[in-house]
Amino acid sequence: MHIGFDGGVDMGSPSDLWLIAGGLAFCNIICALSYCANDFLYDHGLVHGVSRQGALKLYVACAIVLTAAQIAVTALLLSMG
């Protein structure tokens, strides 16, 4: 959706959805990389207040939430176009 200087609102092109999907995919990649580097992060004090197994559950939960958000946003924007 674009808002012009005159206050008019119009829908952007469907190709703009790739930018949003790419941003959400980037978040998923960061979450996956932190999951893979869990032992390194834990050893260097970057994962606080959880055990090694607890951190893995946290990363899995974050990945599920991010993936669900990506699917919901993409489906919503595609249904509007």
Phi and psi restraints in degrees (value plus and minus 20) as a CYANA .aco file:
   2 HIS   PHI    -138.3   -98.3
   2 HIS   PSI     121.3   161.3
   3 ILE   PHI    -137.1   -97.1
   3 ILE   PSI      99.5   139.5
   4 GLY   PHI    -100.4   -60.4
   4 GLY   PSI     152.3   192.3
   5 PHE   PHI     -85.6   -45.6
   5 PHE   PSI     -44.4    -4.4
   6 ASP   PHI    -104.4   -64.4
   6 ASP   PSI     -19.2    20.8
   7 GLY   PHI      70.6   110.6
   7 GLY   PSI     -23.0    17.0
   8 GLY   PHI     -93.5   -53.5
   8 GLY   PSI     121.7   161.7
   9 VAL   PHI    -133.1   -93.1
   9 VAL   PSI     112.7   152.7
  10 ASP   PHI    -158.9  -118.9
  10 ASP   PSI     139.3   179.3
  11 MET   PHI    -102.8   -62.8
  11 MET   PSI     118.7   158.7
  12 GLY   PHI     -94.8   -54.8
  12 GLY   PSI     158.0   198.0
  13 SER   PHI     -94.8   -54.8
  13 SER   PSI     132.3   172.3
  14 PRO   PHI     -80.2   -40.2
  14 PRO   PSI     -44.7    -4.7
  15 SER   PHI     -87.7   -47.7
  15 SER   PSI     -39.1     0.9
  16 ASP   PHI     -86.3   -46.3
  16 ASP   PSI     -40.1    -0.1
  17 LEU   PHI     -83.6   -43.6
  17 LEU   PSI     -47.9    -7.9
  18 TRP   PHI     -83.3   -43.3
  18 TRP   PSI     -51.9   -11.9
  19 LEU   PHI     -85.8   -45.8
  19 LEU   PSI     -64.2   -24.2
  20 ILE   PHI     -86.8   -46.8
  20 ILE   PSI     -66.2   -26.2
  21 ALA   PHI     -82.4   -42.4
  21 ALA   PSI     -57.8   -17.8
  22 GLY   PHI     -85.1   -45.1
  22 GLY   PSI     -60.0   -20.0
  23 GLY   PHI     -83.5   -43.5
  23 GLY   PSI     -62.6   -22.6
  24 LEU   PHI     -88.5   -48.5
  24 LEU   PSI     -57.5   -17.5
  25 ALA   PHI     -84.3   -44.3
  25 ALA   PSI     -56.4   -16.4
  26 PHE   PHI     -80.5   -40.5
  26 PHE   PSI     -61.7   -21.7
  27 CYS   PHI     -81.4   -41.4
  27 CYS   PSI     -60.8   -20.8
  28 ASN   PHI     -85.5   -45.5
  28 ASN   PSI     -58.2   -18.2
  29 ILE   PHI     -85.3   -45.3
  29 ILE   PSI     -62.2   -22.2
  30 ILE   PHI     -81.7   -41.7
  30 ILE   PSI     -61.9   -21.9
  31 CYS   PHI     -84.0   -44.0
  31 CYS   PSI     -62.3   -22.3
  32 ALA   PHI     -85.4   -45.4
  32 ALA   PSI     -60.7   -20.7
  33 LEU   PHI     -85.6   -45.6
  33 LEU   PSI     -59.2   -19.2
  34 SER   PHI     -88.1   -48.1
  34 SER   PSI     -51.7   -11.7
  35 TYR   PHI     -85.4   -45.4
  35 TYR   PSI     -63.7   -23.7
  36 CYS   PHI     -87.4   -47.4
  36 CYS   PSI     -50.0   -10.0
  37 ALA   PHI    -119.5   -79.5
  37 ALA   PSI       4.4    44.4
  38 ASN   PHI     -78.0   -38.0
  38 ASN   PSI     -65.8   -25.8
  39 ASP   PHI     -82.3   -42.3
  39 ASP   PSI     -61.2   -21.2
  40 PHE   PHI     -82.6   -42.6
  40 PHE   PSI     -66.8   -26.8
  41 LEU   PHI     -82.7   -42.7
  41 LEU   PSI     -61.3   -21.3
  42 TYR   PHI     -86.3   -46.3
  42 TYR   PSI     -64.0   -24.0
  43 ASP   PHI     -84.1   -44.1
  43 ASP   PSI     -48.2    -8.2
  44 HIS   PHI    -118.2   -78.2
  44 HIS   PSI      -8.7    31.3
  45 GLY   PHI      55.3    95.3
  45 GLY   PSI       2.5    42.5
  46 LEU   PHI    -115.7   -75.7
  46 LEU   PSI     -25.1    14.9
  47 VAL   PHI    -138.0   -98.0
  47 VAL   PSI      88.2   128.2
  48 HIS   PHI    -127.5   -87.5
  48 HIS   PSI     125.3   165.3
  49 GLY   PHI      57.2    97.2
  49 GLY   PSI     -11.8    28.2
  50 VAL   PHI    -157.4  -117.4
  50 VAL   PSI     136.2   176.2
  51 SER   PHI     -99.4   -59.4
  51 SER   PSI     154.7   194.7
  52 ARG   PHI     -79.8   -39.8
  52 ARG   PSI     -64.2   -24.2
  53 GLN   PHI     -89.5   -49.5
  53 GLN   PSI     -55.3   -15.3
  54 GLY   PHI     -84.6   -44.6
  54 GLY   PSI     -57.1   -17.1
  55 ALA   PHI     -85.5   -45.5
  55 ALA   PSI     -59.2   -19.2
  56 LEU   PHI     -83.0   -43.0
  56 LEU   PSI     -60.3   -20.3
  57 LYS   PHI     -84.4   -44.4
  57 LYS   PSI     -58.3   -18.3
  58 LEU   PHI     -82.5   -42.5
  58 LEU   PSI     -63.9   -23.9
  59 TYR   PHI     -85.4   -45.4
  59 TYR   PSI     -59.7   -19.7
  60 VAL   PHI     -84.6   -44.6
  60 VAL   PSI     -62.8   -22.8
  61 ALA   PHI     -82.7   -42.7
  61 ALA   PSI     -61.8   -21.8
  62 CYS   PHI     -83.2   -43.2
  62 CYS   PSI     -61.9   -21.9
  63 ALA   PHI     -84.5   -44.5
  63 ALA   PSI     -59.2   -19.2
  64 ILE   PHI     -84.8   -44.8
  64 ILE   PSI     -64.6   -24.6
  65 VAL   PHI     -84.3   -44.3
  65 VAL   PSI     -64.6   -24.6
  66 LEU   PHI     -84.4   -44.4
  66 LEU   PSI     -60.0   -20.0
  67 THR   PHI     -86.6   -46.6
  67 THR   PSI     -62.6   -22.6
  68 ALA   PHI     -82.8   -42.8
  68 ALA   PSI     -60.8   -20.8
  69 ALA   PHI     -84.2   -44.2
  69 ALA   PSI     -60.6   -20.6
  70 GLN   PHI     -83.0   -43.0
  70 GLN   PSI     -64.5   -24.5
  71 ILE   PHI     -84.2   -44.2
  71 ILE   PSI     -63.9   -23.9
  72 ALA   PHI     -84.5   -44.5
  72 ALA   PSI     -66.0   -26.0
  73 VAL   PHI     -85.4   -45.4
  73 VAL   PSI     -63.8   -23.8
  74 THR   PHI     -84.6   -44.6
  74 THR   PSI     -62.7   -22.7
  75 ALA   PHI     -83.9   -43.9
  75 ALA   PSI     -61.3   -21.3
  76 LEU   PHI     -82.8   -42.8
  76 LEU   PSI     -67.1   -27.1
  77 LEU   PHI     -88.4   -48.4
  77 LEU   PSI     -55.6   -15.6
  78 LEU   PHI     -89.2   -49.2
  78 LEU   PSI     -53.4   -13.4
  79 SER   PHI     -91.8   -51.8
  79 SER   PSI     -42.7    -2.7
  80 MET   PHI    -103.4   -63.4
  80 MET   PSI     -39.2     0.8
